[in-house]
Amino acid sequence: MISEVELLAQQLYGNSSTNEQRADAERKLSVLSSNPEMLDQARMILETSQQPYAQHFAAISMSKLLTIHWGRFSSQQKTDVRSYVFTFLANKGPSLQSFVVAALVNLLARITKLGWFQNPGNDVTEEVSQFLSASVDHCIIGLEILNELTLEMNANKTNLPLAVHRKKSISYRDKSLLQVLQISLQTLSSLLSGSTGQITPEQDSKLREQCLKLSLACLSYDFFGTSSDDSTEDIGSVQVPTHWRSLIEDDNTLATLLQAYSTSAAPYSAMAMECLSQLSSVRRSLFPNQETRHNFLQRVLTAIITILREQQRLGEEENFHEFCRLLSRLKSNFQLAELIKCDIYSELIAAVAQFTIESIRSCPYASNSVYYLLQLWSRMVTSVAYLKGEGESHLDRYVPEITQTYILSKLQSARASLQSNPNEDPMENEELLVDQLDSASPLCRYQYERAAEFLISLFDPLVNKLQALAGQSQVSGIANAEVQVVEGELAWLVYFVGAVVGARGTSRSSDEQELLDGDLCARVFKTIQWIEMRQPMQAGGSSNTLERLELSLLYFFQYFRKAYIGEQANLASTNLYLRLNELVGLSDSLMVMNVIVNKTMQNLKMWSSHEEIVDKSLSLFHELASGYNSSKTLAKLDVITFALRNHGPAQFPFLTKSGNPRHRTQFYITLTRILLMEDTCLMDFEQFMAPFVPILQHLQAFFSHVSNTGPGSAREEAKSLMIGVLRDLRGICFGTSNRRTYVAFFDWIYPDYLPMLINSVELWWNDSAVTTPLLKFVSELVHNKCQRIAFECSSPNGILLFREASSVLFSYGQRILNGVPPTYKDKYKGISICLTVLNRLLSGGYVNFGVFQLYGDSALNNALNIVLQLSLSIPMQDLMAYTKVMRGYFPLQEILCHNHTTYLCLLETPVFLQIMSNIQYGLKWVTPPHDMSVSSDCAAALYHIAEFRFRASKKDAQALASLDRHVAERPQMFGQLLALLLEAVVYDDCPNQWALSRPMLALILTNEEAFEHIKLEMCEAQPPDKKGQMMSAFEKLMNGVQRNLESRNRDRFTQNLTQFRSDVKAFLNP
């Protein structure tokens, strides 16, 4: 057996194996890592095999078995395995391959965490101390064990219930973490001082690495057990426990890390710098008084000045980046007033300013790190307002130079990049650019007059240069190349002006600052004239720099909107408009809005093939229309009036050219919102819809001629028109947000045009390019959001709407059930939309479903039958794999079980049992990262069926008899569901406990024998000393609960269940 495992392990991990060989080896070896009875065999392989791959596989198999089947092993087995791994590492660890050691260390850490409270006598640090006091190689392994254990205790890698994980994590923090950090620092200090004796360079490197990794793991520990988002790591303080104070205040701690930084090569020096960053960010409440905190800050600042003065290892990229992060975190954890009080503040601020300027100017890898430097200075200048005369900040001396250096460096970078490669876009990564601009813009507004003058001094020569080159660009290739360079520089300046204007809310704006905003904005508005003149030269806009200039304008418009047009803006910004009127003739917000909207509409015409420009133009247009005041202003503009009457592809070519089909829908959502704002809009609605009439009439004529349905250009033309008009009409329907506007749209489309949907399905049922927008339009049409579908009481429109939608579902479903390949694009996506359509139809509240049966109309049954067949045709694995399908299926099952229980019960037994199996599968999704809504929907569906069975109304005798026949085929079905729910509530950390508790009482009342059997099984599964406690908890579960499903009785049961869960967890996880 050993030789066979070694051969398979070699195939699985060896470099010479093919993918097929690896897959075959993994399949054959899987029994060792999935069957809990194979634990001893895995241990035997580890003991007897000398092949590293086999040893590695044995270690990870033992880890998997113990993780998944922890409850199946006895305490003695767990203790034996843990002791064995310790002994194995002590005896053979130094001779093993590093990846084998890593797997064994991971196994040891996993066992220690899982059994943390079961062996309270185990002292991890004492056990590991035997490694630390042995040879250097053993010491390295001991540090690796502590590091892996710290990481294991800090992260919930095994999906333990959150409360259990936090309990163990905090216990480790209180019991061992400080001692572990002391071990790492003491070992590091001994290494740096040379007291470890004669060691090889390789041992020195490994020991240094493990010491720094362990120190960083301790200082980065989640001390509160809150699992905070990593994205906040640069602004949060390190919440070390109070009993760590002496270690933090000890001068040797900081000195050791500084020495490690200055004497280590990368990447170990970067780890030391990260440790320094964590150490400098400890919480302020750790220190007993201001004097102690001041002394600590003084030592940190001295260390920073030393590093800056001597430029210690800052030429290495990783060190440079971590040092920039350290500077940024320094201001986020100490107030500016505290920094100023330090004796060396003047020297510090000068050194940091010089470092920032040099980094911006010359550092080749500063593009990512400069963000942290800008963040530091941004936080400094925003804190000036809170100073109360504690001292001089010296920011007036350094901030303007830093700001100017940053602006010039970006302009020089853009020029150099475009001169070397005109097709390269230096601002392609807009996300990084925006992050930097958001941090740099407060610096600009700190001494705004100087910054604005500097920006103007850069802006005006570029505009003048463009005008001078404009006449040469058609005859000189060199001039045209220079135009592109200047356009690239100008685009960057427009970006920066947008960020500066948008930062208006971050500082105290004054009349003088509004005038300066006006000076800068006027120059940006002037660039629009250049773009309009330049576009014809480019034959549709082939210049990358012109495209970037357009995008920079859209960025500027967005920030200008937020500062001066949006709902939160100060609309009485008279000084801004005085200056704009003086420079460019824009005297009020209406005129500015007219310029912005005209430019946006021009983009949709001139840049119809440029997806990014179209997307950002539509986003800007949509946001302008979303605000109440700005949308009313939009409605007054001539360009909008024209667009509301002329909005076809002829006027807006992006409707047919854009690569993103959602653009059409978004465009019509925005237009519809503007149109339907006023009560008098319905008079213009027919005129707004007029451009669609010729298209729809053309399609009607096409469908009326059978000969045209064959292959040919007419069919392709009709298909293209149909796809476009469906997307447009969906956008219009989406924009009808109340009863008045929805009824107007419905009256327009029905009965003249809606029946064409059936013709489209019959012709293009196997073409998802048509069926997807068609079904999405139907889904939007039947969606009763904001209770907008409310026809008159004498109107049949609700029933007519249902019948039309049912016909579409039935026609489409019949054809794709077995006629298309089972892929997401061809089949599953369409089914997911069908599920949504039926869900919205059944929950809309605008149809009396009894009418269909009363008058013999098959529309309801057709829709239910075909959608149910479609959903059950999807394998369960695929259904759960595609989120949209899953989120359509389970809510529909809940609605069917609630409002159409009789229909479900009368289904054939195999179909009913398949539905119940799917519900049972969904109930298992009770813990993250699973979607909690799935188990909640399944629990609600199960409650409705159990309630139906319990109440047993006489009028439902036929359905109840059918349900009994179903149950007779699988007698244990409801008992298994009850057991599943009880186990989930007791053993899993399920956030939706209330939802899962709903069906339990009904299941207990209808399956009393099964409940008694489950009680006995769960009690017998407990250790002997806990069986009585489990039985007592079960007896209390039904205290005061009567044999009915009234609301008060269900609430009483839910309260008992909560207490039951708390009691059981208390004695199972003490």
N, C-alpha and C positions, 0 to 999 in steps of 0.2 A: 504493500500500500504506500509506503514512504517513497519508493522510487517512482511510482505512478504520480503521486502528488508533486514531487520535484519536477518531473517532466512537464506536467500541466502548468505548474507555476512558472517554469522557464518560458513556456509558450505564452502565458498571460502577460508577463512583465518583460520578457526579452526583446531586444531591438530587432532581432531577425525574423520575428513572427509576422505573418500576414493578419489582416483584420479578421478573416474567416477563422484562422487558427485561434486568435485571441477570444473570439466569441464562443467557439466550441469549448475552449479550456475554461472560460468563465461559467458556461452552462454546467459542465461536469463538476466543477469545484463548488458550485453554489450550495450543494447539500451540506457542506461543512460549515457554511456561514448562515444557514437558515434553519437547520434542525437543532433544537436545544440539546438533544441527546448526543450531539457530536462534540460537545465541549471537551470531554476527556480525550477524544481522538485528536482534536486540534492541539491540545496541550502536549500530547505524545509526539506529534510532528515537530513542535517547537523544541522539544527535549532531544529528540534523536537525529533530526536532520541537520546537516552541516551546510546545506545550500541556502544562501541569503534570501533568495526569492521565496522558498518554501517557508522559511522562518518568518518572513514578513507577512505572507498570506496567513499563516497560523495565528499570528498576533492580531491582525485585523479581523479575522474570523471570530476569535474569542471576544474581541471588543463588540462586534455586531451582535453576537449571541447574548452577551450579558446585557447589552443596552436594550434589545428588543424583548428579551424574555427574562428580565431581572426578577420578576415575581415568582418565576418557576423554580429558581434555584434556592437551596437552603442557605441559611446564614453560614454554616460550616463550609459549604462549597465556595461561597464568595470569599470567605476569609482565607481558605486554602489557595485559591487562585492568586489573590493579592500577595500572600506571603511567598508563593512560588515565583511570581514575577520579580519581586524584590531580590530574592535569592539568585535568580537567573541573571539579573543585571549585575549583581555584585560579583558573581563568579565569572561570567562570560562577557559582560558589557564592553570592556575595553577592546576586545578582539572582534566584536561584531561590526557589520557595516552600519554606517550612520542611519540609513533608512530603516534598518531593523531596530536599532535603538529607539528611533523616533516612534515607531509603531508600538513598541513595548512601553515606552513612557506614556504614550497616549492611552494605552490599555490600563496602566496603573492609575492615571489621573481619572479616567472614567469610572473605574471601580471605587476609587476613593470618594468621588462625589456622590455616586448613586447610593453608597452605603454610609454616607457621612454621619447620620444620626444613629445608625445601627451598631456602630463600634465607637462609642464615645471615648473609650480608653486610648484609642490610637492618637499619638502625637506625631503629626507628619514631619515637623521639623526635627524632632528627635530621631525618627527613623532615617531621615535623609542625612542627618549629621554623620552617620557612619560612612557614607560616601564622601562627605566633605573632608573628613579627617584622614582618609586613605590616600591613594595615589592621586596625581594630577588628573589622570583620565577618569578616575572614579569621581573626583570633585566636579568635573565637567558634566558627567552624567547626573550627579546629584542636583546641580543647578538647573539642568534641563528638566528634571522631574518637577522641581519647584515652579519653574516657569510654565510648564504645561498644565500643572495643577491650578496655578493662578488664573490662567486663561480659561480653563475648564470651569472653574467656580464663578468666573466673571460673566461667562456667556452661556445662554441656555441652548447648548448644542443638541440636546436630546429631547427637546420639546416637552420638558417637565411642566406640570402645572405652574403657572407664574408664581403663585404664592409659595409653592414648595421650593422652586429655584431661588427666590429671593431670601427665603428663610435660610437655606444652605449657604448662599453667597454672603449674607450678612454674618452668619456664624463663623465662616472662614475669615472674614474681615476682622472680626473681634478677637478671634482665638489665635490666628496664625500670621496674618498679613504683615504686621509690623515686624515681627521676628524674621520673616522671609526677606523683607527689604533690608533689614540690618545685616543679614547674612550676605546678601548680594553686595552691599556697600563695603562691608568688611573684607570680603574676598577681593573685590576690585581694588581696595586700598592696599591690600597685601601685594597684589600683583604689580601695582604701580610703584610700590616702594622696593620691590625686588625681594621681599621676604618669603616668597613661595619657593625659593631654591632654584636649582638649575632646571630649566624647562626649555623645550624646543620652541622655535618660532611658531610651528603649527599649533602646539599646545597653548602658547601665549595668545594666539589669535582666537582659538576656540573658547578659551577661558574668558577672555575679554568680551567676546560676543555674548556668551551666556550671562555674564554679570550685567551687561548693559541691557540685554533683553529682559532680564528678570527685574531690574530696577524700573525700567519703563513700564512693564506690566503692572507692577505694584503702584506706581504713581498714576497710571491711567485707569486704575480700577474704578468700577462703577460703585462708589461707596454707598450710595443711597438705594441701589438696586432698581433704578428707574429706567435703565436701558435707553439713555438719551440718544437722540439722533446725532450721528457722527458729524453732520453738517454744522452743528453748533459748537464743535470742539474748540474753535479758535476764540470764542467769546465767553465761555463758561469758566468759572473758577473751580479748582480742584477741592472737593469737599472731604479733605482728610479728617479722620477722627481726632478728637481733642488730645487723646493720649499719645499722639504722634508729635506733639509740640516740641518736646526736647530734641527729637531727631531733626526736625525742620530747622529749629533755631541753632543747632550745632554748626559751628563754622566748618567743621571737617566734612560735613555732607556736601555743601556747595563746593568746597575746595577739591574734594575727590572727583566730583563730576567735571569740574573745570580742568583738572589735570588729565582726566580721561579724554576730554575733548582735544586738548592741545597735543597729546602724545599719541593719539590713535589715528589710523588711516581710515579713509572712507571705506565702507559705510558706517563703521563703528563710531567715528567722530560725529556723524549726523545723529546716531542714537543718543550719544551723550548730550548733544545740543537739545534734542527733544526732551530728554530728562530734565535739563536745566529749564526748559520752557514750562514743563509741568510743575517743577518745584517753585518757580517764580509766580505761579498762578494759584497758590493755595489760598483758601478763603480768608478774608480779613478777620472774621470772628475767631480764628484759631489763636490769635495773639491776645494776651490778657490786657494790653494797653497800647496806646498809640506809640509810646516810646519804643516798645519791642518791635512793633510793626515797622517803625521808621528805621530802626537799626537793620532789620532784615532787608528792607528796600535799599538801604544804603549799600549793603554788601552786593546785592544783585546788580545795582547800577555800576558799582566799581568793576564787577566782572565784565559787564557789557563794554565799558570804556576800555578795559584792558584788551578785550578781543578786537575792538575797533582800532585802537592805537597800534597794536602789533599786527593787525590784519591776519589773525591766526586762522589759517586754513579756509579763509573765505573765498579763495580762488576755486574751490571745489563746489560743484553745483549743489549737491545735497546739503552741504554745510551752509551754503549761502541761503538756500531756501528755508531751512530750519531756523536760521538766525533771523531772517525776516519775519517768520511766524512768531519768534520770541519777542521781537520788538512790538508787533501788533498786539500780542496778548498782554504785554506790559501795561499798555494804556487801558485795556479793557478791565484790568483787575486793580489798578491803582488810579486814584483821581489825580487830575492835573495839579490840584493844590498840594497833594502829598508829594508829587514829584518836585515841585518848585521848592519845597521846604528842605530838600536834600542839598547838602553843601556842594555837591558836584553836579548839580543840575545844569549850570551854565556850560560846563565842559561837555556834559552828556548831550545836550540839545545841539551844540555845535558839531559834535562828532557824528551824531545821527543824521543831521542835515547834510553834512559833507558826504557821508556814506550814501545817503539817498540820491544826491545829485550825481555822484560818480556811478552809482548803479544804473540810474536811468540813462546816463550818457553812453556808458561804454560796456556794461556787463552783457555778454552775448546770450546769456540764458536767463535774463531777468524778467522776461515777459510775463511769466506766471508768478514770480515772486514779488514783482513790483506792486501787485495788488495789495499785498500785506503792508508794504511801506506806505502806499497811498491811504490805506485804511488807518494806519497809525496817525498820520498827519490830519486826516479828516476828523478822527475822534478828538485830537488835540484842539483843533480850531472850534469845534462845536462845544467844547468844554469852557472856552474862554468866557462865555456869557455868565458862567456860574462862579467865576473867581470873585472873591470879595476883598481884594487888596492884599492877598497873602504874599505877593511878590510879583516879580516881572516874569512873564512867560517867554519872552524873546521870540515869539512866533512872528511878530511883525518883521523881524530881521530876516527870517529864513523862508517863510512860507511863499512869499511872492517869487523868490528865485527858484524854489522847487517847482512851483506851478509853471513858470515860464520854461524851465528846463524840460519838464514833462511834455509840454505842448510842442516845443521845438524838436525834441527827440522823435516824437511821433511823425511830425512833418518830414524830418530828414529821413526817417525810416521808410515812409511812403514814397518819397522821391527816389531814394536809392533802389528800392524794390522795383519800382516801375521803370526806372532807367535801365536796370539790368534785364528785366523780363516784363515787357509791357502787358503780357497776358496774365501775369500774377496779380492776385488781389490781396494786398496787405491787410485788408479789413474783412477778410472772408469769415473769420471766426467772430461773428458779431456778439455772441454771448460773452466771450472773454472781454471784448472791447467795451460792452455795456457795463460789465462789472467794474472795470477800471474807471470808466467815466463817472459812474455813480459815486465812486470814492474820491475822484479828483475834483468833481464839481463843487463840493463845499469849500475846498481850498481856494477856488476861483472867487467865490462869493465872500471870502473872509476879508480881503481888501479889494472890493469889487471894482473900484474905480481904476486902480492900476491894472488889474487883470483885463478889464474890458478894453482899456486903451491898448494894451498889448495885443489882444485878439484883433482889434480893428486895424492895428498896424500890420498885422499879417494878412488880414482878409482883403483889404482894399488893393494892395499891390497884386494879389492873385487875380482879382476880378479885372483889374486894368490890363494885366498881362493877357488874360483870355480875350479881352476885347481887341487887343493889338494883334493877337495871333489869328483871330477869327477870319480876317481877310486873306491870310496866307494859307490857311489849312486846306483849301481846295486845290492849291497848286504845288504845295511843298510837303513832301512826306515827312521831312524833319520837323516842320512846324506842327504837323498833325501829331507826331509823337510827343512833342513838347506840350501840346494841348492836353493830351492824355495824362501826362505827369502833373500838370497844374490842376486838372480836374480831380485827380486822386488826392492831392493836398487839400483842395477846397472841400472835398467830401469829408475829409477828416475834421476840418474846422467846423463844418455844419453839424457833424455829430457832437462835437464838443460844445458848441453853442446851444444845441438842444438840451444837453445834459445840464448846462449851467442855468438855463432858463427854467428847466424842470426842477432844479434844486431850490427854487424860490421859497418853497414851503419849509425848507430845512433851516432857514435863517430869518432874521427879523427884517422883512422887506420894508423899504422906505420909498419915499417919492423919488429920491435920487437914484435908487437902484432900479425903479421902474423905468426911469429915463434911460439908464444904461441898457436895460433889457430891450428897450425900444431901438437903441442904436444898433445892437447886435442883430435883433430880429429883422430890422429893415434891410440889412445887408444880405440876410438869408433869402428874404422875399425877392431881392433883386436877382438872385441867381436863377430864379425861375425864368426870367427873360432869356438868360443865356441858354438854358436847357431847351426852351422852345425854339430858339434860333439854331441850336446845334442838332436837334433831332433830324431834320430833313437831310443834313449832311451825312448822317449815319445809315440811311436807308433802312430804317426800322430799328435802329439802336443796337449796332453790333459792338460798340465800344464798351469794354468792361468798366472803365472808369466812369463813363456816363451812367451806366447801370448803378454803380455804387453811389454816384452823386444823387440819383433818384431815390435810392434807399435811405441815404442820409437825410434827404428832405422829409421823407415819410417819418423817420425817427424824430426829427425836429417837430413836425406837426403834432405827433403824439404827445410830446412833452409840453409843447405850447398849449395844446388842448387842456392838459391836466392843470397847467398853471393859470390859464387865463380864460378858458372856455367851459371847462367841465363843471359839474354840479357843485363841487367843493371849491371852485375858484372864486376869487374876489372879482365879481363882474364890474365893479366900479373902479377899474384900473385906468383912470383918466390920463395919468401921466404917460403911460405906455402908448395910448392911442394918440396923444398929442405929438409924441415924437415920431410915431409911425406916419401920422398925417403929414408931418413936416418933411419927412424923408421920402416916403413912397406913396403918399396920398391915401392911406388907409385910416379913416377917421374913427371907426367904431368896430365892434365885434362882428356886425353883420357883413361889413366889407372884408374883414379878415377871413371870416368863414367862407365867403364867396370865393376868395382866392384859393383856400385850401380845398374846397369841394371841386372847384374847376380843375385844379391840378390832379385831384384824385380821379375824376372822370376822364381827364386826358390820359392818365396812365392806363386806364382800362381800355382805351382805344389804341394808343401808340405802342404799349408794351404788352399786347394781348398774348404774346407767346412766352413772355418771361414770367414764370410761375411765382417767383418770390416777390416781384414787384406787384403782381396782381393780388397775391395773398395779403400782403401788408396794406395795399390800397383798400381792399375790401374790409379788412379789420378796422382800419381807421374810419372808413365810412360807417361801418356798423356801430362803432363806439360813439361816433358823433350823433347817430340816430337813437342811441340808447338813453341818453340823458333827456330829461323833460324839456329843459330850457333850450338846449342845443338842437333838439329835434324840431321844436317850434320855429327856431331860426332857420333851419334847413328848409322847411316847407315854404318859406318866403322867397327862396332863391330861384332865379329864372332857370338855372341849370338843372335844378331838381324838378321844376315844373315841366321842363322839356323831357327829362328822363322818365317821368311818370307817364308821359304820353307816347314816348318813342324809346322803347327799351329792348328792341330785338337785336339779333346778331349784326344787322347792318350798322346800327349805331354803336354797339359794344361787341366787337369781334372776339373778345376773350371768351364769350359764351360758347363759341364753337372751337376755339383754339386751345384753351387752357387745358393743361394736363390733369388738373384736379377737378373732378366733376362736382365736388362740393361747392366750388366757387359759384356756380349758377344758383344753387339753392340759397346760399348765403346772400347773394346779391338781391334776390327777390324777397327774402325775409326782411332785409333792410328797407327796400322800397315800399313793401306793404305796411310796415310799421309807420313809416312817414305818412303814407296815404291815409291810413285809418286812424290817425290821432284825433282828428276833430269829428264832431257829431255829424257834420255836413258832408263827410267824406263819401258817403254812399252815393251821392249824386255823381261823383267822379269815378265810381268803381267800374261802371260799364265802359267808360272811356279808357280806364287803365287796362282793362282786360281785352280791349279791342284788338291789339296786335296779335293775340293768340287765335282769334277767330279764323283768319285765313288759313293758318297752319292746321287747325283742327278740322276745318272743312276739307282741306286737301287730303288729310288722313281718312276722313269719312268716305271721300270719293275713291280713295285707294282700296279701302276694305270692301267697298260695294262691288268691285269688279274682281271676280274670282281669278281671272287670268293674270292679274297683277301679283298674285300671291306666290308665283313661281320665282326662281332665281332671276336676278337681273338688276339693272341700275335703279329702277323704280322702287324695288323692294329695299335696296340698301338706303336709298334716299328717305323712304318712309320710316325705316328703322332709326336712322339718325334723328329725324324730326321727332319721332315718338320718344326717344330717350331724352332729348333736350326738353321737350314740353312737359314731360313727367317730372323732371327735376325742378323746372320752373314753377309748376303748379304746386309741388310739394312745399316750396319756399313760401308761396303765397298763402297756402293753407296754414302753414306754421305761424305766419304772421297774424292770422285771425284769432285773437285771444279772448273774444267775448261772444255772447250769443248773437248780437246784432250783426257783427261782421261775418261770423261763420255762416249764418243763415243766408246772407247775401252771396257768399261764395258758393254755397250748396245750390241755391236757386239758379245760379249762373251755369254750373256744370251739369246739373241733373234736370231733366232727362236728356238734354241734347248731346252731351259728350261722354258721360260716364260709361255708357254701354260699350264704348270702343275698347275698354280695358279687356273685356272678354275676347274681342277679336285679336288683340295683341297677344294674349296668352295662347290662344289657339294657333297663332302663326309662329311665335318666337318662344314657345315654352321651354325649349332646350338651350336658349341663349341667355346666360345670366346677365349680359350687358343690358338686356331689356327687362328681364323679370325682376332684377334687384331694384332698380328705381321704381318700377311699377308697384311692387309689393310695399316698398317704403312709402310711396304716395298713399296707397290704401291704408297703411298703418297710421299715417298722419291724419287722413280723412276721418277715420273712425275713432280717433283719440279724443275723449271728452275731458280735456284739460280745462281747468278753470270753469267747469260746468258750461262750456260754450255750446254743446249740442243740446239745445232745449227748444224743441219745436212746439207749436201751438197744440193744445189738447186735442183738437179736431184734425190735426195733420198726420198723415200716414208716413211722413218722411223718415222717421226713425226706423220703421219696419222696412221701408224701401232701401234705406242705406244698408241695413243688415243684409237684405237679400242680394244686393249688388256685391257686397263684400264676400258673402257666402258663395256666390257664383264664381267669383275670381278664385277663391281658395279651392273650391271643388274642381274647377277646370284645370288649374295649375297642378294641384295635388295628384289627381288621377294620372296625369301624364308623367310626372317626374318620379312617381313611386318606384317604378322599375325601369324607367327609360333613360336615366342619366347615371354616370359613374358616381360611386359614393365618395366624392371629394367635397371639401368644404366649399369651394367656389361653385361647383356645379349643382350640389344638392343641399348640403347642410346649412349653408348661409340662407338659402331660400326657405328652408324649413324653419330656421330660427325666426325669420320675419313673419312667417305664417303663424307661428306660436304667439308672437306679439300681437298680431292682428286679432286673432281669436280671443286672446286675453283681454284686449281693449274692448272688443265687442261684447263679451260676456260681463265685463265689470263697468261698462259705460253708463248703465242706468237709464238708457233712453229707448229700450225695447222691452215690451211685455212678451216674454218667451212662450207663455201659455197660448198665445194667439196662433202660433204655428201648428201645434197639435190640434187645437180646436177646429181649425179650418183645413186640416190635412196638408199643410205646407211643409215640404221636406227641407226647407232652407236650413233650419237649425240642425237637424240630424245629419244633413250632408256635410255641413261645416265641422261638426263634432267628429263624425266618423273619419273624414279624410285627414284632418289634422292629427287625430289620435293615431291613425295608421302611419302617417309620416313620422311622427315622433317615435313610435315603437319600432320603426324600421332602422333606427340608428342604434348601433351597438352601444352598450352602456359605457364602455371605455371611451368611445368617440364622443358620446354625449357629454361626459364630464370633462373631456379634454378641451372642448370648444366652449369658452365662457359664455358667448352670446346664446348658444343653443341651450346651455344649462340654465341660464337665467331666464329663458323663455319657457322652458319645459316645466320646472317645478312650481312657479307661480300659477301656471295654467292648471296643474293638478290640484292645487289648493282651491281654485275657483270651482273646478268641476266637482270636487268632493263636497264643497259647501252648497252650491246652488243647483247642482245637477247630479245629486247622489243617486237618484233613481236610475238615471241613464247609465251610470257606472255599474251599478249592481246588476243591471240587465244585460251587460256585456257577456260574451262567451267567457267561460272559466279560464282558459289559457291567457286571454287578453287581460282579464281582471288580475290574475295572479302575477302577470308581468308588471303591471302598474304597481302592485303592492311590493314586488321585489325592488323596483326602482325607488319607491319611497323608503324601503328599508335601507337601501344603499345610501340614499341621501341623508338619512338620519345619522350616519357615521361621520358626517362632516361637521363635527362639533368643536374642533379645536383649530386655532390658527396653524398654518396659513390658509386653511380652507375657508371658503366663503360661508359665513355664518347664516346668510339668508337661505341657503339651501336646506339646512337642517331645520330652520324655523318654518319654512314653507311645508316641508314634509311632516313636521309635527302637527301643524295646523290641519293639513289634509287628513292625517290619521285621526285627529280629534273628531272631525266631522263624520267620518265613517263609523268610528266607535260610538259616537253620540246617536247616529242614525240607528245603529243596531240596538242600543240600549233603550231608546224611546219606543221603538217598535210600534209605530202608529198603524192602525187598521187599514188606512187608505193606501199604505205602502206594502200590503201583504205580498203582492207579487214580487216586488223588489227584494223584500226580506227573505222570501223563499229562495230566490236566486242567490242572494248573499250566503245563505246557509249551505247551498250546494257548492259554492266556491270554497267555503271554509272546510267543508267535508273533504275536499281534495287535498287540503293542506291544514290539518287540524291544529298543528303547533304554530301557525302563522302569527296570530295575535299574541300568543305567549312569548314567542321569540322577539317580537317588537317591543313588548313590555320589558323584557329582560334587557334588551339593548338600551332602552331609555333609562332604566334604573342604573345600569352600569355607567352610562355616560354621565349622569348627574352625580354619581358617587365618586367615580374614579377619575373623570376628566375635568379639566379646568375650562368648563364651557361658559362663555360669556352670556349665552342666550338660555340660561337655565329656566327662566319663566316660560319661554316658548316651548321648551321641551317638556315642562311639567303639565301643560294643558291636556294632552291626550291620556296621561297616566291614570287619572281617576276613572275615566270612562273605560279604559282597558281593564282596570282592576275589577270594576263592577260587572263587566261582561265576561271576565275570565278569572273567576275567583280561585278555581283549582290551580290554574297555571301560576297565579300569584303566590299561593302557598308553596308550590314547588320551587319557585324562584327564591323565596325566602330561605327555604331549607338549603338550597344549593349555595347561596351566598354566605350563609352562616357556616356551612361545612368547609367552605374554601378558606376560612380564616384560621389562624393559629389557635391552638386549644385555649389559650388564655384570653382570646378575644371573641370567641363564639358567643358567650353570654352577652357581651356588650352589643354585638350585632343584632342578636335576637331582641334585646330590650329596645334598641333603636327602631326596629321594625314594628314592635308593638305600639310605640308612641306615634308612629306614622299615621295610623288610622284613628287616633284619639279625637273624638268629637266630630268625626266625619260621618255623615248620614248617607243613605243609599239613594242619592239623587244627584242630578247635575245642575242644580240651581247655582246662580252666581255666587251667593254667599258660601255655599258648601264647597265650591271649587276653590274659592279664596282661602277657606280654612285648610283645605288639603295642601295648597301651595305653601302656606305658612308652615305646616307640619313638615313638608318635604324639605324646606330650607333648613329647618332645625335638624332634621334627620341627616342631611348632608353634612352640616356642621359637626354633629356628634360623631358621625362615622369617620370623617377626616381627622378629628381630634385624636381618636385612639388608633387610627391606622398610620398617621404621620405625626407622632408626638413631637 
